[in-house]
């Protein structure tokens, strides 16, 4: 009878899975220009919907895949942060708004800046370093106190998980799994209808890119929620999720991994600081984006245009670092993964993110008009 893999082996598999998923995500987003900030900026600037539909397709594919993982028993949704019974409504809304405003100033979210870092953008490296430092300060440093005292304290303690299916099951005569499936089907139908309606505006590569991001999200949850799961860890005799920073199943998310990467760089000799799935995935995104740019002949060093450009990116990075931690995720962590998990907190965070992005784009358009006038 074959012996079960050791915890060390499973941890290495999770880390390798994170690197491969990151490589795929970096390559896909570089090739197809998948970008949540770009999707909203296109919509608010000139009514463009192509990249917004890519985002919607990623969420729809991710939602369908997650339902499959739940049905197969490969994922326990109640163990994810997205389904926590503590609904931090104010943190999600305010953090999402700050993050949305910041990602417009910084020309993209952390995931997009990771891709650009791989393509030679020194501007992206400065932005990422600032995001990581601010995220660390918001998690455990100077900014943690105002976050926990003024925002996280305003929360609703639910008796059940905060996924939309469970919440709706309290008022509708259907079970939570049935309602999650209904929501998934409705989302798939709505996505298909919108894709058909705007089919002339979409390239096949954009459809493939959106679907690929959704599939990579499902792969991340399968790796961290199934491959890395131990029903009984030999040292603690308790269930354990190996290789993740949160000790939970993790999907695509980049704010906490930025802080984790900073920990590794500054506390490398500390035996308690270890490589995690998220950090491994972030590294993969840099490498995947860089390899694609090199193959396309698009790799080149890029800096800031001027001092004003530097100020915008630094300010945007600070807002993203604080807002992303406060909202419990970034435009990928909440805007794709959280929505695909049908999290109520993700809905609030994305509402804030959209509002913050709209304000920032409107501000930039007004500044451009003033400069032209």
C-alpha positions in Angstrom: 0.0 0.0 0.0 1.6 3.4 -1.0 2.3 5.8 1.7 0.7 9.2 1.8 2.9 12.1 0.8 4.6 13.9 3.6 3.6 17.5 4.6 6.9 18.7 3.2 6.1 17.1 -0.2 2.6 18.5 -0.3 4.0 22.0 0.6 6.4 21.8 -2.2 3.6 20.8 -4.6 1.6 23.7 -3.5 4.5 26.1 -4.0 5.2 24.6 -7.4 1.6 24.9 -8.3 1.6 28.6 -7.3 4.6 29.3 -9.5 3.0 27.5 -12.5 -0.3 29.3 -12.0 1.6 32.6 -11.8 3.5 31.9 -15.0 0.3 31.2 -16.8 -1.4 34.3 -15.4 1.5 36.5 -16.2 1.6 35.2 -19.8 -2.1 35.4 -20.4 -2.5 38.9 -19.0 0.6 40.1 -21.0 -0.7 38.6 -24.2 -4.4 39.7 -23.8 -3.9 42.9 -21.8 -6.4 41.6 -19.1 -6.6 44.4 -16.6 -9.4 45.4 -14.2 -8.2 49.0 -14.0 -8.1 49.2 -17.8 -11.5 47.7 -18.0 -13.1 50.3 -15.8 -11.0 53.1 -17.4 -12.2 52.1 -20.9 -15.8 52.1 -19.7 -15.7 55.4 -17.9 -13.6 57.2 -20.6 -15.2 56.2 -23.9 -17.7 53.5 -23.1 -15.4 50.6 -24.1 -16.7 47.2 -22.9 -14.2 44.7 -24.4 -11.9 44.4 -21.3 -14.9 44.6 -19.0 -16.4 41.6 -20.7 -13.1 39.8 -20.2 -13.3 40.5 -16.5 -17.0 39.3 -16.4 -16.0 36.1 -18.3 -13.2 35.4 -15.9 -15.7 35.7 -13.0 -18.2 33.5 -14.7 -15.8 30.7 -15.6 -14.3 30.9 -12.0 -17.8 30.7 -10.5 -18.7 27.6 -12.6 -15.4 25.9 -11.7 -15.8 26.6 -8.0 -19.2 25.0 -8.1 -17.6 22.0 -9.5 -14.9 22.0 -6.8 -17.6 22.3 -4.1 -19.7 19.5 -5.6 -16.6 17.2 -5.9 -15.6 17.8 -2.4 -12.3 19.4 -3.5 -13.0 22.7 -1.7 -14.6 23.5 1.7 -15.9 27.0 1.1 -16.4 27.6 4.8 -12.6 27.5 5.3 -12.0 30.3 2.9 -11.7 33.9 4.0 -14.3 34.9 1.5 -16.9 32.9 3.3 -16.0 34.1 6.8 -19.1 34.7 9.0 -17.7 38.1 10.0 -18.9 40.5 7.4 -16.6 43.6 7.6 -18.9 45.7 5.5 -17.3 49.1 6.2 -13.8 47.8 5.6 -14.8 46.2 2.3 -16.6 49.3 1.0 -14.0 51.9 2.1 -11.0 49.8 1.3 -12.4 49.0 -2.1 -13.0 52.6 -2.8 -9.4 53.6 -1.8 -8.0 50.7 -3.8 -10.0 51.7 -6.9 -8.9 55.3 -6.7 -5.3 54.2 -6.1 -5.0 51.7 -9.0 -6.0 54.4 -11.5 -3.3 56.7 -10.1 -0.8 53.9 -10.3 -1.7 52.8 -13.8 -2.9 49.4 -12.7 -3.4 47.1 -9.8 -0.6 45.0 -8.2 -1.2 42.1 -10.5 -0.8 44.4 -13.6 2.3 46.0 -12.1 3.8 42.6 -11.5 3.4 41.9 -15.2 4.9 45.2 -16.1 7.8 44.6 -13.6 8.6 41.5 -15.7 8.6 43.5 -18.9 11.2 45.9 -17.6 9.2 48.7 -16.0 11.2 50.3 -13.2 8.1 52.3 -12.5 6.2 49.1 -11.7 9.0 48.0 -9.3 8.8 51.2 -7.3 5.0 50.9 -7.2 5.1 47.3 -6.0 7.7 48.1 -3.3 5.5 50.9 -2.0 2.4 48.7 -2.1 4.2 46.0 -0.2 5.5 48.4 2.5 2.1 50.0 2.9 0.4 46.6 3.1 2.8 45.5 5.8 2.2 48.7 7.7 -1.6 48.1 7.4 -1.4 44.5 8.5 0.9 44.8 11.5 2.4 48.3 11.6 1.5 52.0 12.0 -1.7 51.8 9.9 -3.1 48.7 11.6 -4.5 50.6 14.5 -6.8 53.0 12.5 -7.8 50.1 10.3 -8.9 47.8 13.2 -10.3 50.6 15.4 -12.3 52.6 12.9 -13.1 50.2 10.1 -12.8 46.5 11.0 -14.7 47.1 14.2 -17.8 47.9 12.2 -18.7 44.4 11.3 -21.8 42.1 11.2 -21.3 38.8 13.0 -23.3 36.3 11.0 -24.5 32.9 12.3 -23.5 31.3 8.9 -21.0 31.9 6.1 -21.3 35.1 4.1 -21.7 33.6 0.7 -24.7 34.8 -1.2 -26.3 31.3 -1.4 -26.3 30.9 2.4 -27.6 34.4 3.0 -30.4 34.0 0.4 -31.3 30.6 1.9 -32.4 32.4 5.1 -35.3 34.0 3.2 -35.9 31.7 0.2 -37.2 28.1 0.3 -34.1 26.6 -1.3 -30.8 25.2 0.2 -27.6 27.2 0.0 -26.0 24.9 -2.5 -29.0 25.1 -4.8 -29.1 28.9 -4.6 -25.3 29.0 -5.3 -26.0 26.9 -8.4 -28.9 29.1 -9.5 -26.7 32.2 -9.1 -24.0 30.6 -11.1 -26.4 29.7 -14.0 -27.9 33.2 -14.0 -24.4 34.6 -14.2 -23.4 32.3 -17.0 -26.6 33.2 -19.0 -26.0 36.9 -18.5 -22.4 36.6 -19.5 -23.3 34.7 -22.6 -25.9 37.2 -23.6 -23.6 40.2 -23.1 -20.8 38.4 -25.0 -23.1 37.7 -27.9 -24.5 41.3 -27.9 -21.0 42.8 -28.1 -19.4 40.0 -30.2 -18.1 42.6 -32.8 -16.1 44.4 -30.1 -14.3 41.3 -28.9 -11.3 39.5 -30.3 -10.9 35.7 -29.9 -7.8 36.3 -27.9 -9.8 38.4 -25.4 -12.3 35.6 -24.9 -9.6 33.1 -24.4 -7.8 35.5 -21.9 -10.9 36.0 -19.8 -11.7 32.2 -19.7 -8.0 31.4 -18.9 -8.0 33.8 -15.9 -11.1 32.1 -14.6 -9.6 28.7 -15.1 -6.4 29.7 -13.3 -8.5 30.9 -10.4 -10.1 27.4 -10.1 -6.7 25.8 -10.4 -5.4 27.9 -7.5 -8.3 26.8 -5.2 -7.8 23.2 -6.3 -4.1 23.3 -5.4 -4.5 25.1 -2.1 -7.9 23.6 -1.0 -7.3 20.0 -2.1 -3.7 19.2 -3.0 -2.4 21.0 0.0 -5.1 19.8 2.5 -4.2 17.4 5.2 -7.1 15.9 7.2 -4.7 15.3 10.1 -1.3 16.9 10.3 1.2 14.4 11.9 2.6 17.1 14.2 -0.7 18.8 15.4 -3.2 16.0 14.7 -5.5 18.7 13.3 -6.6 19.6 9.7 -4.2 21.8 7.9 -3.8 23.7 4.6 -0.2 23.6 3.7 1.8 26.3 1.8 -0.5 29.2 2.1 0.1 32.4 4.1 -3.4 32.4 5.6 -3.4 28.7 6.4 -6.6 28.6 4.4 -7.5 27.7 0.8 -6.4 30.7 -1.4 -7.3 31.8 -4.9 -5.8 34.6 -7.0 -4.9 37.5 -4.7 -1.9 39.8 -4.5 -2.0 42.2 -1.6 -1.1 39.9 1.3 1.5 38.1 -0.9 3.2 41.5 -1.5 3.6 41.9 2.3 4.7 38.3 2.5 7.4 38.9 -0.1 8.6 41.9 1.9 8.9 39.6 5.0 10.9 37.1 3.0 13.3 39.8 1.7 13.8 41.4 5.1 13.6 38.4 7.4 15.1 35.7 5.2 17.2 34.1 8.1 14.1 33.9 10.3 13.1 30.3 10.3 9.4 31.2 10.8 9.3 33.2 7.6 8.7 30.8 4.6 7.8 31.0 1.0 4.1 30.8 0.5 1.7 30.0 -2.4 0.9 33.6 -2.9 4.5 34.8 -3.1 5.4 31.9 -5.4 2.5 32.9 -7.6 3.5 36.6 -7.7 7.0 35.6 -8.7 5.5 33.5 -11.5 3.5 36.4 -12.7 6.7 38.5 -13.1 8.4 35.7 -14.9 5.5 34.9 -17.1 4.9 38.5 -18.1 8.6 39.0 -18.7 9.1 35.9 -20.9 6.1 36.8 -23.0 7.4 40.4 -23.5 10.8 39.1 -24.4 9.3 36.7 -27.0 7.2 39.5 -28.4 10.2 41.9 -28.6 8.5 44.2 -26.1 10.9 43.9 -23.2 12.4 47.3 -22.4 13.4 49.5 -19.4 10.8 52.1 -18.5 10.9 54.8 -15.9 8.8 57.7 -14.7 8.0 60.5 -17.1 8.6 63.2 -14.5 8.2 64.1 -10.9 4.4 64.4 -11.2 4.3 60.9 -12.6 6.3 59.6 -9.6 4.0 61.4 -7.2 0.9 59.8 -8.8 2.3 56.3 -8.7 3.5 56.6 -5.1 0.2 58.0 -3.9 -1.7 55.3 -5.8 0.5 52.6 -4.4 -0.1 53.8 -0.8 -3.9 53.8 -1.4 -3.7 50.3 -2.9 -1.6 48.9 -0.1 -3.9 50.3 2.6 -7.2 49.8 0.7 -6.3 46.3 -0.4 -5.6 45.0 3.1 -8.6 46.8 4.5 -10.9 45.4 1.8 -9.5 41.9 2.3 -8.3 41.8 -1.2 -7.4 43.6 -4.4 -9.1 44.0 -7.8 -8.2 40.3 -8.4 -8.5 39.0 -4.9 -12.0 40.5 -4.4 -12.8 41.6 -7.9 -12.4 38.1 -9.5 -11.8 35.5 -6.8 -14.2 36.9 -4.2 -17.0 37.4 -6.7 -16.5 33.9 -8.1 -16.8 32.6 -4.6 -20.1 34.6 -4.3 -18.9 36.5 -1.3 -21.1 39.3 0.1 -17.9 41.1 1.2 -16.6 40.9 -2.3 -19.7 42.6 -3.7 -19.2 45.5 -1.3 -15.5 45.7 -2.1 -16.1 45.7 -5.8 -18.9 48.4 -5.5 -16.3 50.6 -3.6 -13.6 49.7 -6.2 -15.9 50.8 -9.1 -16.8 54.0 -7.3 -13.2 54.9 -6.5 -12.1 54.1 -10.0 -14.8 56.3 -11.5 -13.8 59.2 -9.3 -10.2 58.9 -10.2 -10.9 58.6 -14.0 -13.2 61.6 -13.8 -10.5 63.6 -12.0 -8.0 62.7 -14.6 -10.3 63.6 -17.5 -11.0 67.0 -15.8 -7.3 67.6 -15.4 -6.7 66.8 -19.1 -9.5 69.2 -20.1 -8.0 72.0 -18.0 -4.6 71.4 -19.5 -6.0 71.4 -23.0 -8.0 74.5 -22.3 
